[in-house]
Amino acid sequence: MNFAFSDDELAFLQDFQDYLAQEQLRPDAPVIFAPWRETDSWLVDSAERRGFMKRLAQAGYIGMSWDKQYGGQERPGIYDYLLNEELSSKGAPIIGKGVGCIGKTIIGHGSDKLKQAFLPQILAADIEFALGYSEPGAGSDLASLRLRAERRGNEWVLNGQKMWTTSAHFADWYWVAARTDPEAPKHKGISVFLVPMDHVGLTIVEIETMGDHRTNEVFFDNVNIPSEYLVGQENAGWQYVCEALDYERFAIYTVGPLLQRFEALVELVKLTRRNGKPLVEDQVVRSCVAEFACEVETAKMLQRRVIAKATKGDVPTVEAAMFKLYSTQLGRRIANCALDWLGPLGLLKSGAPFAPFDGKWEMSDRATVVDTIGGGASEIQKNIIARRGLGLMIGA
Ligand SMILES: Cc1cc2nc3c(=O)[nH]c(=O)nc-3n(C[C@H](O)[C@H](O)[C@H](O)COP(=O)(O)OP(=O)(O)OC[C@H]3O[C@@H](n4cnc5c(N)ncnc54)[C@H](O)[C@@H]3O)c2cc1C
């Protein structure tokens, strides 16, 4: 298998690296580029982050794979992936939710009115979205979602609850999957809606996660929206949700943060002393780091398999499950090892006096747990590999 990038792709990468090098000279760069931060900066709102995204849009980096008639450049999806890999490796916010998951679904299935209303704003990075899929009792088994949408004349009225909605507290629009036909089989009675995030009847309640990542519960109390905010066909929402998840697997899961974490671990070994001796002289530590080096390379190759399959037009479900499972669990083990090697001081939080590496590893140990849950828990990835990859169907 040839994983090499083409000349065009490499030239694009070089241009984008040059662009980012200029961005890194700006006075607000430390807020945007933070490779040691565990929580991606797209998860918090700031004027600097919004400004960065707007400049990215003006420079033509948003919507590269969209059709030209919608303002895109019709470049293959690999360019979105290269862009995100470069952004994430510098600790900058990545693109995807608006331009990928939502924009592509509106292009594929939305009415002309939705296209006119949303696509230019997405291309210009003028609006932020939150994704409302999960609910209490509907996370891994997403098709069991119960938030109800009932048609009343020219409106839809939404009642129920969403869970774990990241960025609900600052997004402008809410992309919501709701049950429109409770009698139909569960995959067939779901529709997708766009709801203004400041709509009367929506209540947003903060949930702090152990990874310092704020997410939210959102309650719907008679939220009535015009019928034009139904996306595509009524009861076809499951298809749209699955298509958006395919995009997410391709462009949003980057390997950069894992590579950075490993590089930071190597730094830790070089700079730390235990029991009066440099850690680098400890044979067990050396052997462990060497094994991690091989495993990080394996993660990189697993991710390249996702890209290789997706660029051929196939859906890389099993490959993506392997990469997510392997890379998130490896990230967890690296963080855990670092804490072991730092000893008790390693548990001090960022800002505490004597916290080694300003508490990076204490934070990393918590954040890497969250990585194994969001976007599909590890057990679900294993189910996908067993069922779809190996044909191990239960009850077959
Ligand atoms: C920080 C964070 C941000 C998130 N952001 C969003 C967001 O913006 N929008 C959104 O819609 N969702 C979001 N999620 C939700 C995320 O997708 C779900 O948490 C995830 O899919 C797991 O669902 P759950 O929490 O309901 O756990 P459950 O599905 O209840 O799972 C609990 C445990 O049981 C295991 N399990 C479940 N089913 C099986 C099975 N069949 N076989 C074996 N084991 C199983 C799971 O692996 C897990 O360990 C976010 C989650 C987190 C943690």
The ligand as an SDF file (V2000), in Angstrom:
LIG
                    3D

 53 58  0  0  0  0  0  0  0  0999 V2000
  -16.7090   15.2870   26.4120 C   0  0  0  0  0  0  0  0  0  0  0  0
  -17.8240   14.7450   25.5910 C   0  0  0  0  0  0  0  0  0  0  0  0
  -18.3780   15.5320   24.5750 C   0  0  0  0  0  0  0  0  0  0  0  0
  -19.4520   15.0630   23.8260 C   0  0  0  0  0  0  0  0  0  0  0  0
  -20.0220   15.8710   22.8760 N   0  0  0  0  0  0  0  0  0  0  0  0
  -21.1540   15.4810   22.2590 C   0  0  0  0  0  0  0  0  0  0  0  0
  -21.8610   16.3700   21.3710 C   0  0  0  0  0  0  0  0  0  0  0  0
  -21.4390   17.4990   21.1100 O   0  0  0  0  0  0  0  0  0  0  0  0
  -23.0190   15.9360   20.8170 N   0  0  0  0  0  0  0  0  0  0  0  0
  -23.5280   14.7070   21.0600 C   0  0  0  0  0  0  0  0  0  0  0  0
  -24.5920   14.3850   20.5290 O   0  0  0  0  0  0  0  0  0  0  0  0
  -22.8840   13.8320   21.8810 N   0  0  0  0  0  0  0  0  0  0  0  0
  -21.7180   14.1960   22.4970 C   0  0  0  0  0  0  0  0  0  0  0  0
  -21.0650   13.3320   23.3650 N   0  0  0  0  0  0  0  0  0  0  0  0
  -21.6830   12.0520   23.6680 C   0  0  0  0  0  0  0  0  0  0  0  0
  -20.8910   10.8330   23.2370 C   0  0  0  0  0  0  0  0  0  0  0  0
  -21.0490   10.5840   21.8660 O   0  0  0  0  0  0  0  0  0  0  0  0
  -21.4330    9.6820   24.1180 C   0  0  0  0  0  0  0  0  0  0  0  0
  -20.9990    9.9520   25.4400 O   0  0  0  0  0  0  0  0  0  0  0  0
  -20.9030    8.3480   23.6920 C   0  0  0  0  0  0  0  0  0  0  0  0
  -21.4270    7.9790   22.4500 O   0  0  0  0  0  0  0  0  0  0  0  0
  -21.2790    7.2800   24.7470 C   0  0  0  0  0  0  0  0  0  0  0  0
  -22.6450    7.3170   25.0410 O   0  0  0  0  0  0  0  0  0  0  0  0
  -23.1670    7.4050   26.5450 P   0  0  0  0  0  0  0  0  0  0  0  0
  -22.4100    8.4710   27.2540 O   0  0  0  0  0  0  0  0  0  0  0  0
  -24.6470    7.5190   26.5270 O   0  0  0  0  0  0  0  0  0  0  0  0
  -22.7370    6.0400   27.2230 O   0  0  0  0  0  0  0  0  0  0  0  0
  -23.4940    4.5760   27.1040 P   0  0  0  0  0  0  0  0  0  0  0  0
  -23.9140    4.4290   25.6920 O   0  0  0  0  0  0  0  0  0  0  0  0
  -24.5710    4.6110   28.1440 O   0  0  0  0  0  0  0  0  0  0  0  0
  -22.3310    3.6570   27.4570 O   0  0  0  0  0  0  0  0  0  0  0  0
  -21.9180    3.4160   28.8160 C   0  0  0  0  0  0  0  0  0  0  0  0
  -20.8650    2.3110   28.7770 C   0  0  0  0  0  0  0  0  0  0  0  0
  -21.4390    1.1020   28.2770 O   0  0  0  0  0  0  0  0  0  0  0  0
  -20.7110    0.6490   27.1540 C   0  0  0  0  0  0  0  0  0  0  0  0
  -21.6370    0.0730   26.1600 N   0  0  0  0  0  0  0  0  0  0  0  0
  -22.7540    0.6380   25.6780 C   0  0  0  0  0  0  0  0  0  0  0  0
  -23.3290   -0.1670   24.7550 N   0  0  0  0  0  0  0  0  0  0  0  0
  -22.5340   -1.2470   24.6500 C   0  0  0  0  0  0  0  0  0  0  0  0
  -22.5810   -2.4190   23.8480 C   0  0  0  0  0  0  0  0  0  0  0  0
  -23.5430   -2.6280   22.9620 N   0  0  0  0  0  0  0  0  0  0  0  0
  -21.5690   -3.3350   23.9970 N   0  0  0  0  0  0  0  0  0  0  0  0
  -20.5570   -3.1320   24.8900 C   0  0  0  0  0  0  0  0  0  0  0  0
  -20.4790   -2.0320   25.6830 N   0  0  0  0  0  0  0  0  0  0  0  0
  -21.4370   -1.1090   25.5530 C   0  0  0  0  0  0  0  0  0  0  0  0
  -20.0380    1.8900   26.5780 C   0  0  0  0  0  0  0  0  0  0  0  0
  -18.8870    1.5530   25.8400 O   0  0  0  0  0  0  0  0  0  0  0  0
  -19.6800    2.6380   27.8320 C   0  0  0  0  0  0  0  0  0  0  0  0
  -18.4980    2.1700   28.3880 O   0  0  0  0  0  0  0  0  0  0  0  0
  -19.9640   13.7680   24.0850 C   0  0  0  0  0  0  0  0  0  0  0  0
  -19.3890   12.9720   25.0950 C   0  0  0  0  0  0  0  0  0  0  0  0
  -18.3390   13.4480   25.8340 C   0  0  0  0  0  0  0  0  0  0  0  0
  -17.7700   12.5810   26.9170 C   0  0  0  0  0  0  0  0  0  0  0  0
  1  2  1  0
  2  3  1  0
  2 52  2  0
  3  4  2  0
  4  5  1  0
  4 50  1  0
  5  6  2  0
  6  7  1  0
  6 13  1  0
  7  8  2  0
  7  9  1  0
  9 10  1  0
 10 11  2  0
 10 12  1  0
 12 13  2  0
 13 14  1  0
 14 15  1  0
 14 50  1  0
 15 16  1  0
 16 17  1  0
 16 18  1  0
 18 19  1  0
 18 20  1  0
 20 21  1  0
 20 22  1  0
 22 23  1  0
 23 24  1  0
 24 25  2  0
 24 26  1  0
 24 27  1  0
 27 28  1  0
 28 29  2  0
 28 30  1  0
 28 31  1  0
 31 32  1  0
 32 33  1  0
 33 34  1  0
 33 48  1  0
 34 35  1  0
 35 36  1  0
 35 46  1  0
 36 37  1  0
 36 45  1  0
 37 38  2  0
 38 39  1  0
 39 40  1  0
 39 45  2  0
 40 41  1  0
 40 42  2  0
 42 43  1  0
 43 44  2  0
 44 45  1  0
 46 47  1  0
 46 48  1  0
 48 49  1  0
 50 51  2  0
 51 52  1  0
 52 53  1  0
M  END
$$$$
